[in-house]
Amino acid sequence: MQLIRPIHCNQIPLRVSDTARLDDSPLVTGFPYDIRTSPRKNLAAYAAFAVRTQGVRRSGSAALDLCQVAAGRLDGFWERQLQPWDCAAGYLAVREAGGRVTNYAGERGSVYEREALASNGLVHEEMMAVLAGIRE
């Protein structure tokens, strides 16, 4: 039986961060392409996280964002209106690096769902609580 080798970058195993509080966490997110017309813009969630964290970044690539969580550079990611090609590799990276990927309700995330919440696992419940209070 072949053992699965942990995910690596430049021969260094990737591990999610050990940040335990949302207050101490930098996060990352994205916005839908139709942000000007979509009723679910992600702006309310962005504002809610911006005042509860060390900051929120936006790179423009869900795959890159998820890999940043897997590498421990950022502590959490959330986004809506995703497609499987946006997140499949990133979900694997986060999970292999010891993180957690779910939908906003906390159920195991699937690439066929349109929303994703990924984290180091330690701030996941706090992130879910913030998202539960958003009406967008």
Helices and strands as residue ranges (DSSP letters): E 8-9, E 12-13, G 22-24, E 26-29, H 43-50, E 55-58, H 62-70, E 76-79, H 84-96, E 100-102, E 116-119, H 124-132
